[in-house]
Amino acid sequence: MNNKLILRIGVFILLAAAITWSIFNRDIVNPANIQSLIQGAGVAAPLIFMLLYIISTVFFLPGSVLTLLGGALFGPVFGTFYSLTAATLGAMLAFLISRYLASDWVNKKAAGRTQQLINGVENEGWRFVAFTRLVPLFPFNLLNYALGLTKISFSQYSIATYIFMLPGALAYTYLGYIGKEAATGGQDLIQKGLIGLALLAVVIFIPRLINAFRKVDFLDVEQLKSQLDSKQNILLLDVRSEADYNGEQSHIEESTLLPLEDLKQRLNDFESYKDKLVVTICRTDKRSSNAAKILSNAGFENVKVVRMGMTDWNKHHYPVV
């Protein structure tokens, strides 16, 4: 056993032990104890706070509590800066730990659904990081380690993490600030409360904007023809209307008609293809790109769009029915 492998195993055991301890002793690490420790640190309080935040990120402790506490202790501006910077540094450290400890092993072992998921993340790049940072449904601490298993650029990961966690960090920090103001009888509480609600509304709305810019993975008609000829297991969805499907441009024999307007209602019909290749096609690639986004958001992991659709297919004089 070489020294590099021994070091990896040692770091992994240490990390697993620390995470296990933190999970079973969360009652010890409570906001009151943390607040008392930070308030007694004097000028070193910001550094102590950030160090605790970094440790909590690496060891799966709840960061939202610390973000609220940062607002109460340091105010909305400095609290946001300290929380966001520390959360990003902790996320970067977790990412590097995961990449160093397990990425080689995952690359050798990953296959099928796991590999397709990794490929999908890597194709999206920073957009995937941005989307997951803005959507609170994704567990922050776990996601840091999971993304380390992919080949996403460390610089893209770090920059996207810092930028796209800002809205949530600001909103939660401001809520912590409002909580302290309410407890101490601060002024203009109604106005501050409305600002807090507005920030939360922005956090909820922003993911919709980001989703509009998510990358679409295109497939040229030559590639599609080759895959169809080789009898690969592909679900080819033609998302035009029925009139266009049987109209002047005709359609590809292996395709399944599913108009874009009906796609959301019929997603369950294609559940078995969530981990397989799904290709969308239309007259050009506008409707098919919208269809691809719907499918990706519904959990389909390998969705591609035929570039210039049936227009390009017919230009190549490929067979239609």
C-alpha positions in Angstrom: 0.0 0.0 0.0 1.6 3.3 -1.1 1.9 6.4 1.0 -0.7 8.3 -1.1 -3.3 5.7 -0.5 -2.5 5.5 3.2 -2.9 9.3 3.5 -6.2 9.2 1.6 -7.6 6.5 3.9 -6.4 8.4 7.0 -8.0 11.6 5.9 -11.2 9.8 5.0 -11.4 8.1 8.4 -10.8 11.4 10.2 -13.4 13.2 8.2 -16.0 10.4 8.6 -15.3 10.4 12.4 -15.7 14.1 12.6 -19.0 14.1 10.6 -20.4 11.3 12.7 -19.6 13.2 15.9 -21.1 16.4 14.6 -24.4 14.5 13.7 -24.8 12.9 17.1 -23.8 16.0 19.0 -25.7 18.8 17.3 -27.3 19.8 20.6 -23.9 20.8 21.9 -23.2 23.0 19.0 -26.2 25.3 19.5 -26.6 29.0 18.6 -26.5 30.1 22.2 -23.1 28.5 22.8 -21.8 29.8 19.5 -23.1 33.4 20.2 -21.5 33.4 23.6 -18.2 32.2 22.2 -18.2 34.8 19.4 -19.3 37.7 21.6 -16.4 37.0 24.0 -13.8 37.0 21.3 -13.6 40.8 20.9 -11.9 42.0 17.7 -11.3 38.4 16.7 -15.1 37.7 16.6 -15.4 37.8 12.8 -12.5 35.4 12.4 -13.9 33.0 15.0 -17.3 33.2 13.3 -15.9 32.4 9.9 -13.8 29.6 11.2 -16.8 28.0 12.9 -18.8 28.4 9.6 -16.1 26.7 7.6 -15.9 23.8 10.0 -19.7 23.5 10.0 -19.8 23.3 6.2 -17.2 20.6 6.1 -18.7 18.6 8.9 -22.4 18.8 7.9 -23.6 21.2 10.6 -26.5 23.5 9.7 -25.2 26.6 8.1 -28.5 28.5 7.9 -28.5 28.9 11.7 -25.0 30.5 11.5 -26.2 32.8 8.7 -29.0 34.1 10.8 -26.7 34.4 13.7 -24.2 36.4 11.5 -27.0 38.9 10.8 -27.8 39.3 14.5 -24.1 39.7 15.5 -22.6 41.8 12.7 -25.6 43.4 10.9 -26.8 42.8 7.3 -23.7 44.0 5.4 -20.8 42.6 7.4 -22.9 39.6 8.4 -23.6 38.7 4.7 -19.9 39.2 3.8 -18.6 37.0 6.7 -21.3 34.2 6.2 -20.9 34.1 2.4 -17.1 34.1 2.4 -16.9 31.4 5.1 -19.6 29.3 3.4 -17.7 29.5 0.1 -14.4 28.6 1.7 -16.0 25.7 3.4 -17.6 24.6 0.2 -14.3 24.8 -1.6 -12.6 22.8 1.0 -15.3 20.0 0.9 -15.0 20.0 -2.9 -11.3 19.5 -2.8 -11.5 16.8 -0.1 -14.0 14.9 -2.2 -12.0 15.3 -5.4 -8.8 14.2 -3.8 -10.3 11.3 -1.9 -12.7 9.7 -4.2 -12.8 11.2 -7.8 -10.4 8.6 -9.2 -12.4 5.7 -7.7 -15.6 7.1 -9.0 -14.2 7.5 -12.5 -13.3 3.9 -12.5 -16.5 2.5 -11.0 -19.1 4.9 -12.3 -21.4 3.4 -15.0 -24.9 3.6 -16.2 -27.1 6.0 -14.3 -24.3 7.3 -12.1 -22.1 8.1 -15.0 -24.9 9.8 -17.0 -25.7 12.0 -14.0 -22.1 13.0 -13.7 -21.9 13.7 -17.4 -25.1 15.8 -17.2 -23.6 17.9 -14.4 -20.3 18.4 -16.3 -22.2 19.5 -19.5 -24.0 22.2 -17.5 -20.8 23.4 -15.8 -21.2 26.6 -13.8 -24.9 26.8 -14.7 -25.6 23.6 -12.7 -23.7 25.1 -9.7 -25.6 28.4 -10.1 -28.9 26.7 -10.2 -28.3 24.4 -7.2 -27.0 27.3 -5.1 -30.1 29.2 -5.8 -32.6 26.4 -5.2 -32.8 25.5 -1.4 -34.1 22.0 -2.2 -30.5 20.8 -2.8 -28.6 20.0 0.5 -25.7 22.5 0.6 -23.2 20.4 2.6 -23.8 17.2 0.7 -23.8 18.9 -2.7 -20.3 20.3 -2.0 -18.9 16.8 -1.8 -21.0 15.5 -4.7 -19.7 18.1 -7.1 -16.1 17.3 -6.1 -16.7 13.9 -7.8 -17.3 15.6 -11.2 -14.8 17.2 -13.5 -16.3 20.7 -13.1 -13.5 23.3 -13.0 -12.6 24.3 -9.4 -12.5 28.0 -10.4 -15.9 27.8 -12.0 -17.3 26.0 -9.0 -15.8 28.5 -6.5 -16.8 31.7 -8.4 -20.4 30.4 -9.1 -20.8 29.3 -5.5 -19.8 32.8 -4.2 -21.9 34.8 -6.6 -25.1 32.7 -6.6 -25.2 32.1 -2.9 -25.3 35.9 -2.4 -29.1 36.3 -2.7 -29.8 33.6 -0.1 -27.0 34.7 2.2 -28.3 38.3 2.1 -31.9 37.2 2.8 -31.1 35.0 5.7 -28.6 37.4 7.2 -31.2 40.2 7.0 -33.7 38.0 8.8 -31.3 37.4 11.6 -30.7 41.1 11.8 -34.5 41.8 11.9 -34.8 39.2 14.7 -32.2 41.0 16.8 -33.9 44.3 16.1 -37.3 43.0 17.2 -35.8 41.4 20.4 -34.0 44.7 21.4 -36.8 47.1 20.4 -35.2 48.5 17.3 -36.8 51.2 15.2 -38.6 51.0 11.8 -39.4 47.2 12.3 -42.2 47.3 9.8 -40.1 48.8 7.0 -37.2 46.4 7.8 -39.6 43.5 7.8 -41.0 44.4 4.4 -37.4 44.6 3.1 -36.8 41.1 4.5 -39.9 39.7 2.7 -38.8 41.4 -0.5 -35.4 39.7 -0.3 -37.0 36.3 0.3 -39.2 36.9 -2.8 -36.2 37.6 -4.9 -34.5 34.4 -3.7 -37.6 32.4 -4.7 -37.9 34.1 -8.1 -34.2 34.1 -9.3 -34.0 30.3 -10.0 -36.6 30.8 -12.7 -34.3 33.3 -14.4 -31.3 31.1 -14.1 -33.2 28.1 -15.5 -33.9 30.1 -18.7 -30.1 30.3 -19.4 -29.3 26.6 -18.7 -27.3 25.0 -21.4 -29.0 22.9 -24.1 -27.1 19.9 -25.4 -27.4 19.7 -29.2 -27.1 16.7 -31.5 -26.5 17.1 -35.2 -28.7 15.2 -37.7 -25.7 13.2 -38.8 -25.2 11.9 -35.3 -28.8 11.1 -34.9 -28.9 9.2 -38.2 -25.9 7.2 -37.1 -27.4 6.3 -33.7 -30.7 5.3 -35.3 -29.0 3.1 -37.8 -27.0 1.4 -35.1 -30.3 0.6 -33.3 -29.3 2.3 -30.1 -32.0 2.5 -27.4 -33.2 6.1 -28.0 -36.4 7.8 -27.2 -36.9 10.3 -30.1 -39.7 12.7 -29.3 -41.2 14.9 -32.1 -42.7 17.8 -30.2 -44.4 19.5 -33.2 -48.2 19.5 -33.6 -49.9 16.5 -35.2 -50.6 18.5 -38.3 -46.9 19.3 -38.7 -45.9 15.8 -37.8 -47.9 14.4 -40.8 -47.5 17.5 -42.9 -45.0 18.8 -45.5 -41.8 17.8 -43.7 -43.2 14.5 -42.6 -41.5 12.7 -39.7 -38.8 10.2 -38.8 -40.1 6.6 -38.6 -38.5 5.9 -35.2 -40.0 9.1 -33.7 -42.8 9.4 -31.2 -45.3 12.2 -31.6 -45.6 14.3 -28.4 -46.7 17.9 -28.9 -44.9 20.3 -26.6 -48.2 21.4 -25.2 -48.9 17.9 -23.9 -45.4 17.1 -22.7 -45.8 18.0 -19.0 -49.1 16.0 -18.7 -47.4 12.9 -20.2 -44.1 12.8 -18.5 -45.0 9.7 -16.5 -45.5 7.8 -19.7 -41.7 7.9 -20.3 -40.5 7.3 -16.7 -38.4 4.3 -17.9 -36.3 6.6 -20.0 -35.1 8.9 -17.2 -31.6 7.3 -17.3 -31.5 6.7 -21.1 -30.9 9.0 -24.1 -33.9 11.2 -24.9 -33.8 13.2 -28.1 -36.2 16.0 -28.9 -36.9 17.3 -32.5 -39.1 19.9 -34.1 -39.1 21.9 -37.3 -36.0 23.8 -36.2 -34.9 23.6 -32.6 -36.9 26.2 -30.7 -39.8 24.0 -29.5 -37.4 21.0 -29.0 -35.1 23.2 -26.8 -38.1 24.1 -24.6 -39.1 20.4 -24.4 -35.5 19.5 -23.4 -35.6 22.0 -20.5 -38.9 20.5 -19.3 -37.5 17.0 -19.4 -34.3 18.0 -17.6 -36.2 19.7 -14.9 -38.3 16.6 -14.5 -35.2 14.5 -13.8 -34.4 13.1 -17.3 -30.6 12.9 -17.1 -29.5 12.7 -20.8 -31.6 14.9 -23.0 -30.4 16.2 -26.4 -31.9 18.5 -29.0 -31.6 17.9 -32.7 -29.9 21.0 -34.2 -32.2 22.6 -36.8 -34.5 19.6 -36.5 -36.5 18.3 -39.4 -35.4 21.2 -41.6 -31.8 19.9 -41.5 -32.9 16.2 -41.6 -34.7 16.9 -44.9 -31.8 18.9 -46.3 -29.7 15.7 -46.0 -32.4 13.7 -47.7 -32.7 11.3 -44.9 -35.7 9.0 -45.0 -39.1 10.2 -43.7 -42.6 8.7 -43.5 
